[in-house]
Amino acid sequence: MVYVGTYADADSESIFLYQLNPETGELTRVSAFKGGENPSFLALNEQRNYLYAVNETGNFEGQKSGAVSAFSVDQQNGNLTLLNQVSSQGGSPCYISLGDGGKTVLVANYMGGNVASFPIQENGQLAAAATVDQHKGTGPNKSRQEAAHAHFIAPSPDNKYAYSVDLGVDKIYSYRVNSGNGTMTPAEPAVAFTAAPGAGPRQMAFHPNGKYAFVINEINSTMTALAYNSADGTFTEVQTLPTIPADFKENNQPAAVRVSPDGKFVYGSNRGHNSIVVYSVDENTGKMTHVENVPCGGDWPRDMTVDLTGNLLLVANERSNSIAAFKIDKATGKLTDTGHTSEVNKPVCVQVVPSFQ
């Protein structure tokens, strides 16, 4: 099954559930739900009984803030029922994940330039924010880096830290999520990695072996491989490669990064070039080798995900209102368009989950 978060009006159906055929890549719509305005990014807990979404807006109940919504999940069919909504404590929340073993919701507020943590109550509802940490600074790109812009937050695989990637200040911040009370505190050191000036880091994905992470940089169209030091939570740059061909001079804004379940390949989406870049990974060093760039099957690939079998890559093309499915060659990492494309209005996030039946 696949949940899809979208940009949509407050009273529209905006979170969709699809059945995925893992052999062919065909998506069949099962149901649709009203998730409030712009329920862009989603996070489902491990038990699959609660789903959380950011409502990517700039105004919530009179505040200059977005919102975070909690839903219960019907275990028989995946249907969603709204439990409650709380302020995200910053404008345009654009990423959400679960920390502390699924007991805390972590949110990155893009326009707010901050991150927040929310305790999950026993009934699945969200309590008000327990922690809000404001990022500060600017970057050399005056039009994109005039202030901090938190774009991602998620725990490390060892759950020792949570990392926030900030496009506005070219930094990855490190936090400790405090067990049991939904708070988080800056780690020591608080800055886990500083990217190249003007790189505009956007999202990060860990390698399955936990030794490496990969950061996609939106402003300078590059992918950076990082070595992870679990002792102090810092990263060291291994390598940076372009995500687009050198002769492409038009606007390009990379968006999503995903690592294949077997750790052999890294995928990045290019909005503008409208391609998916594929790298192979040396598991001993973390170094990447460019394999190919393939057309994304639509326009403006904002998000993508690898299915649970590792056979398929699903790409959410926001501006063409479609999700394209690609077959993954597990030997080479290369992608082949399956020909299956599903229509969905302004898809932003695709999340694959095991079937409910």
N, C-alpha and C positions, 0 to 999 in steps of 0.2 A: 504494500500500500504506500501511497505517496501523499503527504500533505503539501499544499501549495499556499504560501502567503502572497498577498498581492497589494498593489496600490488601488484603493477603492473608496467610494463615498461611505459615510458613516452608516447609512441605512441600506447599503447594498450587500449582497452575498459576496464575501471577500476572502474566506478560507475554504479551500476545496480539497476533497479527498478523492484520489484516483486509485484504481486497481492497475498494477503494473504486471505485464507479462514479461518475466525475466529472460525468456528465450528470444522474443521478437522485439521487445522495446515498446510494444503498443500500450498506451495508457487509455483507460476507460473511466470516465467520470462516474463516481458512485454517489456523491452527495456534496452539498454546498451549505455554508453557514455564514451568518452575519457575525463578523468578528470586530465590528466597529471600524472607525476610519483607519485606512492604511495599515492593516495588520501585516507588516512587511516580513519580519523575521520571526521564526518559530523555534520553540524548544519543547521537546516531549520528555517526560521523566522516564526512568528506566522501567518502571512498573507499567508504563503506558496508560496510567489512569488520569493523568493531568497533562494538559498542554498549555504553554505560556507563549504570549505574543507581545511584541512591542507594537504600539500604535504610533506610527511615525508621523507625528503632527507637531505644530508649533504652539498649539493652544489647547489646554485641557482644563475645564472648569474655571476659566478665567485666568489661569496661570500661563506663563510662557514656558510651556512644558508639553511633552508628549505623555503617553500613558503606557501602562503595562496591564495586560488582560490575562486572567486565569480562566481556564475552561476545564470542566470534567470531561472525561472521555468514556463513552460507552464501550465496554469491553467486548461486546458482541459484534458491533458494526463500525466503531470508530467515530460515531456521531459526537458532536461537541455541544456542551451546554455552558453558557457563560456563568462563572461564579462571582467574579468581581473585577473591578478596575481600580488602579491606583496611579497617582502621578509618577512619571519617570524621573522627575526632578531635573529635567533639562529638555531643551527643544530637540526634535527630530531623533528620537531613539532609533538606532539602526542595526543593533545586534543584541542577541539575547542568548544566554547559556545557563546551565545549572552547575552550581558548585556545592561543596560540602556534601558529597554523596547524594545530591538531588534535593537537599534541604533549603537551598538558597538560590534565588534567581539573581543573575548578574546581567546588567544592562549598560551598554555604551550609548551615550547621548551625543550625536554628531554636532548639532548646533550649540548644545549646552557645553560641549567641550569637557564633559565630566563622565564619571562612571558611578553607578549606584548598585547597592545590594539590597535584596528584599527577602526577609524570612518567609518561608512557606509554612502556613499553619496546618494543623492536623487535617482540616477539611479541604485542603488544597488551595484555599484562598491565599491571596498575598496580603501580608501586613505592609504598612507604610515603609518607605525606605529606612533601613537601619544605618546605612553609611552612604554618604555622597562625597566623592573625592574630585576636586576640581583640578584639571590639568591647566598649566599656564605656559605661555610663550608664543612665539611666532616662528615662521620659516621664511626662506628667501623668496618663495613664490607669493607675491603680494596679493594675487587674486584668489588663491586657494588656501594660503597659510597665514592669513591675517590674525588668526587666533587658533587656539587648540580645537581639534576636531577628533574626538574619540570615535573610532570606527569599528572596534572589535573588542570583545572581552570573553575569555574562556579559560577554564582551568587547564593546567598541564596534565599530562597523562598520569603522573605520579601523585597528583592532587596536592602537591606541596605548595604550589603557587597558582595564582590566576594572573593572566597577562592581558593588558589592554594596549592595542596598537593605535597610535594617534597620528593621523595624517597631517594635522596642522603643525606639529612641532617635531616631526621626524623621530619619534621616540616610541619604544615599547616600555610600558610601565609594569612593575611587578607588585603583586599584592599577596597577602596571606588571608585566606578566608577562614574566619574563626569558627571553629566547630560549635554547632548548637545554638548560636544566637543570631546568625544571619548578618553579622558584621564582617567587614574586612579592613585591614590596615596595610599601609604601604610597607613593602618588604625593605630589607636593607642589603644591597642598595635599592633605592626606589626605581631607578632607571635601569632596566635590564639590558637595553641595547639602544644605541643611537645610530640611526640610518644616515646615509649620505644626505647632505643638505639639499632640500628640494625633492627628495625621492617620493615623499608622500606615501608612506607605508599604510596599507589599508586592512588586510586580513592576514592571518597566520594559520598554518596547519602543521601539526607535529607528524613526524615519521612514526610508524607503528613501533619501532624499536626504542622510541623515547629519547634517542641521542641527538636527533636533529629536528629542526623546524624550518619551514619555508614561508617567507613573507613576500606577498605581491605588492609592488609599489605602484600606486595609481598615477602619480604625476610624471615620473620619468620612464614608465613602461619597462620595468625590470622585475626580475624574481631573484630574491636573495636566499641562499642556503645558510643556515645558522647551526653552529654546534651548541648544544644545550649543556650547561653546567648545573647539574641538579643540586650541588652542594650549596651554592649561593644564589641560584636562580637566574644567573646571567647568561648571555649569549655571546658567541664570537663568530664573526663573519667567516664563512668558508669560501663563498663565491657569489658573484652577482652576474646574471646573464640577461640580455634583452628578451622581451616577450613578443616582439614584432620584428619583421625584417628591417634591415638598415635603410632600405629605400622607401619605406612608408613614412611620409612626412605630414599626413593629415592628423586630425585630433584622434587620440587614443587614450582610453582610461581603463586600465585593467581593473578587475573587480574581485573575482573569487579565486581561491587556491584550494586544491584538493589533492590528497595523496592516495594512491591506490591502496586497497587493503593489504596487499602483499608487500607494499613498500618499494616497489620497483620503479614507480613512475609518479611524476608530479604534473598536475594539470592547472593551467591558468586561463582565465577568460579575458578577452580583449574587446572592450566596447569601443567601437570606432573602426578598428581593423576588422571587427566582427569575426574573430577566430578563437579557437582554442589552441593554446600552445602546449606541446607535450615535451617533457624532459624525462630521460631515464636517470636513475639515481644509483650512485655507487654506495652501497650500504656500509662499506668500510670507512668511507671518508665524508659522505654527505654531498659529494660533488655531483653536479648535474651535467648532462649532455643533451643538447637540443636534438629532438627527434623530428618534429614537424609542427607546422601550423595548419590547421584545417578549418574551413568555413564553419561557423557556429550553427548553421541551419536556420538563421533568422537575423534579427537586428537587436543589438545592444544586450549581449549576454551578461546579465547582472549576477546570476547565481548558477551553480551547477552542483551535482552530487553524483557519487558513484553508488550504484545499487548494492544490496547486501551480498550478492554473489560475486561482485567485482567484474561482472560481464558487461555492464552498461554504464554509460555516462549520460545523465539527463541534464540538459541545458535550458535554463529559463531565459528566454529572449524577450525582454521587457517591451521593447518598442514594436515588435512584430506580433505581440500578444500570443506567444506560442512557447511550447516546450518541445525541444527536439531530442530524440534518443539516438545515441551512438553506440555501436558495438565496440568493445575494447579487445584488441588482440593482446592476450596476456603475455605473449612472448616478446612483443616489440613495444607495446603501449599504444600503438597506432589506433586511430579511430576511423570507423566506417559508419556513415550515416545509414540508419536502418530504414529511412523513408517514413518512419512514424513520427508525426508531429501533431500535438494536441493544442487546440485553441483554448487559451485562458487569458483574460484581460489583465495586462500589466503584471505578469508574474515576477516576484522578487526573490522568493525563497522556495527551494524544493527540499523536502525532508522525507527520506525513505524509512519506513518502519515495517516490521514483520506483519504478515496478514493477521487480521483480527479473527479469522475463522479457519 
